[in-house]
Amino acid sequence: MKTATLTIRLDKDLDRLLTKASKKSRKNRSEIAREALKRQLRLEQFEELRKRIMPFAEARGLLTDEDIFSQIS
């Protein structure tokens, strides 16, 4: 698997939180950063899909998450 390198600057607070999370989880800082970036990108992808689907859901009377959950449970 070919990988790429990304260099980012962290302020002191974020650096401290990352170090603390690394020690607590016993994962290295890069692994935590990769997982966080992956989660954020997937969340943004989900939100974009949700925006595209909402007009279709609204046309069927599904206006809230609760409306959708009631249909699938």
Biopython code that builds the backbone (N, CA, C, O; Angstrom):
import numpy as np
from Bio.PDB.StructureBuilder import StructureBuilder

atoms = [
    (1, "MET", "N", (0.834, -1.169, 0.000)),
    (1, "MET", "CA", (0.000, 0.000, 0.000)),
    (1, "MET", "C", (0.885, 1.240, 0.000)),
    (1, "MET", "O", (1.757, 1.397, 0.854)),
    (2, "LYS", "N", (0.652, 2.098, -0.950)),
    (2, "LYS", "CA", (1.408, 3.331, -1.037)),
    (2, "LYS", "C", (0.809, 4.348, -0.078)),
    (2, "LYS", "O", (-0.411, 4.497, -0.012)),
    (3, "THR", "N", (1.642, 5.035, 0.652)),
    (3, "THR", "CA", (1.161, 6.025, 1.616)),
    (3, "THR", "C", (1.690, 7.402, 1.262)),
    (3, "THR", "O", (2.660, 7.549, 0.519)),
    (4, "ALA", "N", (1.031, 8.400, 1.811)),
    (4, "ALA", "CA", (1.453, 9.791, 1.644)),
    (4, "ALA", "C", (1.712, 10.365, 3.030)),
    (4, "ALA", "O", (1.224, 9.843, 4.033)),
    (5, "THR", "N", (2.471, 11.423, 3.073)),
    (5, "THR", "CA", (2.776, 12.087, 4.329)),
    (5, "THR", "C", (2.100, 13.443, 4.353)),
    (5, "THR", "O", (2.106, 14.176, 3.364)),
    (6, "LEU", "N", (1.517, 13.764, 5.499)),
    (6, "LEU", "CA", (0.877, 15.056, 5.716)),
    (6, "LEU", "C", (1.498, 15.670, 6.957)),
    (6, "LEU", "O", (1.575, 15.029, 8.005)),
    (7, "THR", "N", (1.935, 16.893, 6.839)),
    (7, "THR", "CA", (2.480, 17.605, 7.989)),
    (7, "THR", "C", (1.480, 18.668, 8.390)),
    (7, "THR", "O", (1.040, 19.458, 7.556)),
    (8, "ILE", "N", (1.116, 18.693, 9.672)),
    (8, "ILE", "CA", (0.178, 19.702, 10.156)),
    (8, "ILE", "C", (0.759, 20.383, 11.391)),
    (8, "ILE", "O", (1.602, 19.824, 12.093)),
    (9, "ARG", "N", (0.295, 21.579, 11.633)),
    (9, "ARG", "CA", (0.712, 22.318, 12.829)),
    (9, "ARG", "C", (-0.418, 22.227, 13.852)),
    (9, "ARG", "O", (-1.588, 22.418, 13.519)),
    (10, "LEU", "N", (-0.058, 21.936, 15.085)),
    (10, "LEU", "CA", (-1.032, 21.839, 16.164)),
    (10, "LEU", "C", (-0.752, 22.920, 17.191)),
    (10, "LEU", "O", (0.403, 23.188, 17.523)),
    (11, "ASP", "N", (-1.815, 23.542, 17.694)),
    (11, "ASP", "CA", (-1.593, 24.469, 18.791)),
    (11, "ASP", "C", (-1.299, 23.649, 20.054)),
    (11, "ASP", "O", (-1.467, 22.429, 20.057)),
    (12, "LYS", "N", (-0.872, 24.306, 21.100)),
    (12, "LYS", "CA", (-0.446, 23.592, 22.312)),
    (12, "LYS", "C", (-1.558, 22.749, 22.915)),
    (12, "LYS", "O", (-1.317, 21.626, 23.359)),
    (13, "ASP", "N", (-2.771, 23.280, 22.934)),
    (13, "ASP", "CA", (-3.881, 22.538, 23.523)),
    (13, "ASP", "C", (-4.194, 21.258, 22.744)),
    (13, "ASP", "O", (-4.391, 20.196, 23.335)),
    (14, "LEU", "N", (-4.238, 21.368, 21.423)),
    (14, "LEU", "CA", (-4.523, 20.188, 20.604)),
    (14, "LEU", "C", (-3.395, 19.170, 20.713)),
    (14, "LEU", "O", (-3.639, 17.965, 20.764)),
    (15, "ASP", "N", (-2.174, 19.656, 20.747)),
    (15, "ASP", "CA", (-1.024, 18.761, 20.915)),
    (15, "ASP", "C", (-1.108, 18.015, 22.242)),
    (15, "ASP", "O", (-0.830, 16.817, 22.302)),
    (16, "ARG", "N", (-1.488, 18.715, 23.297)),
    (16, "ARG", "CA", (-1.622, 18.103, 24.615)),
    (16, "ARG", "C", (-2.736, 17.055, 24.618)),
    (16, "ARG", "O", (-2.574, 15.967, 25.171)),
    (17, "LEU", "N", (-3.873, 17.396, 23.992)),
    (17, "LEU", "CA", (-4.981, 16.439, 23.916)),
    (17, "LEU", "C", (-4.607, 15.196, 23.105)),
    (17, "LEU", "O", (-4.971, 14.077, 23.468)),
    (18, "LEU", "N", (-3.888, 15.398, 22.023)),
    (18, "LEU", "CA", (-3.460, 14.277, 21.192)),
    (18, "LEU", "C", (-2.497, 13.372, 21.954)),
    (18, "LEU", "O", (-2.605, 12.147, 21.892)),
    (19, "THR", "N", (-1.566, 13.973, 22.663)),
    (19, "THR", "CA", (-0.618, 13.195, 23.458)),
    (19, "THR", "C", (-1.338, 12.405, 24.547)),
    (19, "THR", "O", (-1.042, 11.233, 24.780)),
    (20, "LYS", "N", (-2.282, 13.058, 25.206)),
    (20, "LYS", "CA", (-3.060, 12.397, 26.262)),
    (20, "LYS", "C", (-3.862, 11.224, 25.688)),
    (20, "LYS", "O", (-3.886, 10.143, 26.277)),
    (21, "ALA", "N", (-4.513, 11.434, 24.549)),
    (21, "ALA", "CA", (-5.288, 10.369, 23.908)),
    (21, "ALA", "C", (-4.384, 9.223, 23.477)),
    (21, "ALA", "O", (-4.767, 8.057, 23.568)),
    (22, "SER", "N", (-3.196, 9.549, 23.013)),
    (22, "SER", "CA", (-2.238, 8.531, 22.595)),
    (22, "SER", "C", (-1.831, 7.642, 23.762)),
    (22, "SER", "O", (-1.801, 6.417, 23.639)),
    (23, "LYS", "N", (-1.521, 8.258, 24.880)),
    (23, "LYS", "CA", (-1.125, 7.483, 26.059)),
    (23, "LYS", "C", (-2.272, 6.633, 26.575)),
    (23, "LYS", "O", (-2.082, 5.473, 26.941)),
    (24, "LYS", "N", (-3.467, 7.219, 26.602)),
    (24, "LYS", "CA", (-4.630, 6.512, 27.126)),
    (24, "LYS", "C", (-5.002, 5.315, 26.256)),
    (24, "LYS", "O", (-5.329, 4.246, 26.773)),
    (25, "SER", "N", (-4.954, 5.489, 24.954)),
    (25, "SER", "CA", (-5.377, 4.434, 24.031)),
    (25, "SER", "C", (-4.251, 3.486, 23.630)),
    (25, "SER", "O", (-4.486, 2.431, 23.040)),
    (26, "ARG", "N", (-3.015, 3.887, 23.964)),
    (26, "ARG", "CA", (-1.829, 3.124, 23.558)),
    (26, "ARG", "C", (-1.694, 3.021, 22.037)),
    (26, "ARG", "O", (-1.143, 2.056, 21.507)),
    (27, "LYS", "N", (-2.210, 4.035, 21.359)),
    (27, "LYS", "CA", (-2.035, 4.156, 19.912)),
    (27, "LYS", "C", (-1.084, 5.320, 19.680)),
    (27, "LYS", "O", (-1.016, 6.247, 20.487)),
    (28, "ASN", "N", (-0.346, 5.265, 18.566)),
    (28, "ASN", "CA", (0.542, 6.394, 18.316)),
    (28, "ASN", "C", (-0.257, 7.594, 17.795)),
    (28, "ASN", "O", (-1.391, 7.463, 17.336)),
    (29, "ARG", "N", (0.366, 8.741, 17.881)),
    (29, "ARG", "CA", (-0.303, 9.990, 17.516)),
    (29, "ARG", "C", (-0.781, 9.983, 16.065)),
    (29, "ARG", "O", (-1.857, 10.499, 15.762)),
    (30, "SER", "N", (0.007, 9.406, 15.180)),
    (30, "SER", "CA", (-0.380, 9.354, 13.770)),
    (30, "SER", "C", (-1.638, 8.520, 13.572)),
    (30, "SER", "O", (-2.515, 8.886, 12.790)),
    (31, "GLU", "N", (-1.723, 7.410, 14.275)),
    (31, "GLU", "CA", (-2.893, 6.540, 14.149)),
    (31, "GLU", "C", (-4.158, 7.263, 14.619)),
    (31, "GLU", "O", (-5.207, 7.170, 13.981)),
    (32, "ILE", "N", (-4.052, 7.980, 15.732)),
    (32, "ILE", "CA", (-5.196, 8.734, 16.237)),
    (32, "ILE", "C", (-5.590, 9.827, 15.251)),
    (32, "ILE", "O", (-6.776, 10.026, 14.987)),
    (33, "ALA", "N", (-4.615, 10.528, 14.712)),
    (33, "ALA", "CA", (-4.895, 11.594, 13.742)),
    (33, "ALA", "C", (-5.544, 11.023, 12.486)),
    (33, "ALA", "O", (-6.488, 11.614, 11.963)),
    (34, "ARG", "N", (-5.058, 9.887, 11.994)),
    (34, "ARG", "CA", (-5.656, 9.249, 10.809)),
    (34, "ARG", "C", (-7.101, 8.864, 11.075)),
    (34, "ARG", "O", (-7.974, 9.112, 10.242)),
    (35, "GLU", "N", (-7.361, 8.259, 12.232)),
    (35, "GLU", "CA", (-8.719, 7.845, 12.577)),
    (35, "GLU", "C", (-9.647, 9.054, 12.691)),
    (35, "GLU", "O", (-10.789, 9.007, 12.232)),
    (36, "ALA", "N", (-9.164, 10.124, 13.294)),
    (36, "ALA", "CA", (-9.979, 11.333, 13.445)),
    (36, "ALA", "C", (-10.268, 11.964, 12.084)),
    (36, "ALA", "O", (-11.389, 12.406, 11.830)),
    (37, "LEU", "N", (-9.276, 12.007, 11.221)),
    (37, "LEU", "CA", (-9.464, 12.562, 9.890)),
    (37, "LEU", "C", (-10.450, 11.715, 9.093)),
    (37, "LEU", "O", (-11.321, 12.250, 8.407)),
    (38, "LYS", "N", (-10.314, 10.404, 9.183)),
    (38, "LYS", "CA", (-11.221, 9.495, 8.483)),
    (38, "LYS", "C", (-12.657, 9.683, 8.973)),
    (38, "LYS", "O", (-13.584, 9.743, 8.165)),
    (39, "ARG", "N", (-12.847, 9.776, 10.295)),
    (39, "ARG", "CA", (-14.185, 10.011, 10.855)),
    (39, "ARG", "C", (-14.767, 11.320, 10.355)),
    (39, "ARG", "O", (-15.932, 11.373, 9.958)),
    (40, "GLN", "N", (-13.966, 12.377, 10.371)),
    (40, "GLN", "CA", (-14.445, 13.691, 9.942)),
    (40, "GLN", "C", (-14.839, 13.681, 8.468)),
    (40, "GLN", "O", (-15.877, 14.231, 8.099)),
    (41, "LEU", "N", (-14.027, 13.066, 7.636)),
    (41, "LEU", "CA", (-14.335, 13.026, 6.206)),
    (41, "LEU", "C", (-15.580, 12.194, 5.933)),
    (41, "LEU", "O", (-16.384, 12.544, 5.069)),
    (42, "ARG", "N", (-15.744, 11.100, 6.658)),
    (42, "ARG", "CA", (-16.960, 10.280, 6.491)),
    (42, "ARG", "C", (-18.192, 11.016, 6.996)),
    (42, "ARG", "O", (-19.267, 10.894, 6.409)),
    (43, "LEU", "N", (-18.054, 11.771, 8.067)),
    (43, "LEU", "CA", (-19.167, 12.566, 8.575)),
    (43, "LEU", "C", (-19.584, 13.612, 7.548)),
    (43, "LEU", "O", (-20.775, 13.810, 7.311)),
    (44, "GLU", "N", (-18.620, 14.271, 6.947)),
    (44, "GLU", "CA", (-18.930, 15.260, 5.913)),
    (44, "GLU", "C", (-19.594, 14.602, 4.709)),
    (44, "GLU", "O", (-20.513, 15.174, 4.122)),
    (45, "GLN", "N", (-19.143, 13.417, 4.338)),
    (45, "GLN", "CA", (-19.757, 12.676, 3.235)),
    (45, "GLN", "C", (-21.205, 12.319, 3.584)),
    (45, "GLN", "O", (-22.097, 12.451, 2.746)),
    (46, "PHE", "N", (-21.434, 11.868, 4.817)),
    (46, "PHE", "CA", (-22.778, 11.542, 5.267)),
    (46, "PHE", "C", (-23.682, 12.773, 5.210)),
    (46, "PHE", "O", (-24.809, 12.693, 4.722)),
    (47, "GLU", "N", (-23.194, 13.903, 5.704)),
    (47, "GLU", "CA", (-23.998, 15.129, 5.704)),
    (47, "GLU", "C", (-24.331, 15.561, 4.280)),
    (47, "GLU", "O", (-25.439, 16.033, 4.026)),
    (48, "GLU", "N", (-23.410, 15.412, 3.364)),
    (48, "GLU", "CA", (-23.669, 15.763, 1.968)),
    (48, "GLU", "C", (-24.747, 14.851, 1.375)),
    (48, "GLU", "O", (-25.647, 15.327, 0.683)),
    (49, "LEU", "N", (-24.660, 13.551, 1.642)),
    (49, "LEU", "CA", (-25.683, 12.629, 1.161)),
    (49, "LEU", "C", (-27.048, 12.948, 1.777)),
    (49, "LEU", "O", (-28.079, 12.891, 1.107)),
    (50, "ARG", "N", (-27.025, 13.279, 3.054)),
    (50, "ARG", "CA", (-28.276, 13.629, 3.743)),
    (50, "ARG", "C", (-28.935, 14.840, 3.080)),
    (50, "ARG", "O", (-30.150, 14.853, 2.883)),
    (51, "LYS", "N", (-28.146, 15.846, 2.740)),
    (51, "LYS", "CA", (-28.695, 17.032, 2.077)),
    (51, "LYS", "C", (-29.326, 16.676, 0.739)),
    (51, "LYS", "O", (-30.367, 17.220, 0.372)),
    (52, "ARG", "N", (-28.695, 15.765, 0.016)),
    (52, "ARG", "CA", (-29.208, 15.375, -1.297)),
    (52, "ARG", "C", (-30.485, 14.549, -1.187)),
    (52, "ARG", "O", (-31.343, 14.621, -2.067)),
    (53, "ILE", "N", (-30.619, 13.769, -0.123)),
    (53, "ILE", "CA", (-31.759, 12.870, 0.032)),
    (53, "ILE", "C", (-32.961, 13.551, 0.688)),
    (53, "ILE", "O", (-34.100, 13.140, 0.470)),
    (54, "MET", "N", (-32.715, 14.580, 1.482)),
    (54, "MET", "CA", (-33.794, 15.217, 2.243)),
    (54, "MET", "C", (-35.002, 15.618, 1.412)),
    (54, "MET", "O", (-36.122, 15.400, 1.873)),
    (55, "PRO", "N", (-34.858, 16.188, 0.219)),
    (55, "PRO", "CA", (-36.068, 16.531, -0.541)),
    (55, "PRO", "C", (-36.950, 15.315, -0.829)),
    (55, "PRO", "O", (-38.176, 15.427, -0.830)),
    (56, "PHE", "N", (-36.341, 14.166, -1.072)),
    (56, "PHE", "CA", (-37.111, 12.956, -1.343)),
    (56, "PHE", "C", (-37.811, 12.462, -0.080)),
    (56, "PHE", "O", (-38.958, 12.018, -0.127)),
    (57, "ALA", "N", (-37.106, 12.545, 1.050)),
    (57, "ALA", "CA", (-37.695, 12.132, 2.326)),
    (57, "ALA", "C", (-38.843, 13.069, 2.698)),
    (57, "ALA", "O", (-39.903, 12.609, 3.123)),
    (58, "GLU", "N", (-38.645, 14.359, 2.545)),
    (58, "GLU", "CA", (-39.692, 15.326, 2.884)),
    (58, "GLU", "C", (-40.933, 15.120, 2.033)),
    (58, "GLU", "O", (-42.052, 15.286, 2.516)),
    (59, "ALA", "N", (-40.744, 14.760, 0.772)),
    (59, "ALA", "CA", (-41.881, 14.502, -0.114)),
    (59, "ALA", "C", (-42.707, 13.320, 0.382)),
    (59, "ALA", "O", (-43.892, 13.217, 0.065)),
    (60, "ARG", "N", (-42.095, 12.430, 1.157)),
    (60, "ARG", "CA", (-42.800, 11.273, 1.715)),
    (60, "ARG", "C", (-43.228, 11.501, 3.165)),
    (60, "ARG", "O", (-43.683, 10.577, 3.840)),
    (61, "GLY", "N", (-43.080, 12.731, 3.631)),
    (61, "GLY", "CA", (-43.506, 13.061, 4.981)),
    (61, "GLY", "C", (-42.507, 12.717, 6.064)),
    (61, "GLY", "O", (-42.858, 12.717, 7.244)),
    (62, "LEU", "N", (-41.282, 12.428, 5.697)),
    (62, "LEU", "CA", (-40.236, 12.099, 6.665)),
    (62, "LEU", "C", (-39.424, 13.368, 6.921)),
    (62, "LEU", "O", (-38.562, 13.740, 6.125)),
    (63, "LEU", "N", (-39.715, 14.020, 8.041)),
    (63, "LEU", "CA", (-39.112, 15.324, 8.303)),
    (63, "LEU", "C", (-38.031, 15.294, 9.368)),
    (63, "LEU", "O", (-37.185, 16.187, 9.414)),
    (64, "THR", "N", (-38.045, 14.281, 10.223)),
    (64, "THR", "CA", (-37.068, 14.212, 11.315)),
    (64, "THR", "C", (-36.431, 12.828, 11.349)),
    (64, "THR", "O", (-36.902, 11.895, 10.699)),
    (65, "ASP", "N", (-35.353, 12.715, 12.117)),
    (65, "ASP", "CA", (-34.734, 11.405, 12.307)),
    (65, "ASP", "C", (-35.722, 10.438, 12.937)),
    (65, "ASP", "O", (-35.745, 9.255, 12.597)),
    (66, "GLU", "N", (-36.541, 10.944, 13.860)),
    (66, "GLU", "CA", (-37.528, 10.097, 14.519)),
    (66, "GLU", "C", (-38.526, 9.524, 13.518)),
    (66, "GLU", "O", (-38.942, 8.373, 13.649)),
    (67, "ASP", "N", (-38.915, 10.318, 12.517)),
    (67, "ASP", "CA", (-39.810, 9.823, 11.476)),
    (67, "ASP", "C", (-39.187, 8.640, 10.750)),
    (67, "ASP", "O", (-39.858, 7.647, 10.469)),
    (68, "ILE", "N", (-37.907, 8.756, 10.454)),
    (68, "ILE", "CA", (-37.216, 7.694, 9.730)),
    (68, "ILE", "C", (-37.060, 6.475, 10.615)),
    (68, "ILE", "O", (-37.291, 5.353, 10.163)),
    (69, "PHE", "N", (-36.669, 6.669, 11.882)),
    (69, "PHE", "CA", (-36.504, 5.537, 12.797)),
    (69, "PHE", "C", (-37.822, 4.793, 12.990)),
    (69, "PHE", "O", (-37.830, 3.569, 13.119)),
    (70, "SER", "N", (-38.933, 5.524, 13.011)),
    (70, "SER", "CA", (-40.225, 4.858, 13.183)),
    (70, "SER", "C", (-40.561, 3.981, 11.979)),
    (70, "SER", "O", (-41.295, 3.001, 12.111)),
    (71, "GLN", "N", (-40.032, 4.325, 10.815)),
    (71, "GLN", "CA", (-40.285, 3.533, 9.608)),
    (71, "GLN", "C", (-39.437, 2.277, 9.539)),
    (71, "GLN", "O", (-39.841, 1.283, 8.935)),
    (72, "ILE", "N", (-38.257, 2.315, 10.157)),
    (72, "ILE", "CA", (-37.363, 1.164, 10.050)),
    (72, "ILE", "C", (-37.376, 0.268, 11.275)),
    (72, "ILE", "O", (-36.767, -0.802, 11.247)),
    (73, "SER", "N", (-38.043, 0.661, 12.343)),
    (73, "SER", "CA", (-38.053, -0.187, 13.538)),
    (73, "SER", "C", (-39.314, -1.004, 13.642)),
    (73, "SER", "O", (-39.477, -1.770, 14.592)),
]
sb = StructureBuilder()
sb.init_structure("model")
sb.init_model(0)
sb.init_chain("A")
sb.init_seg("    ")
for serial, (resi, resn, name, xyz) in enumerate(atoms, 1):
    if name == "N":
        sb.init_residue(resn, " ", resi, " ")
    sb.init_atom(name, np.array(xyz, "f"), 0.0, 1.0, " ", f" {name:<3s}", serial, name[0])
structure = sb.get_structure()
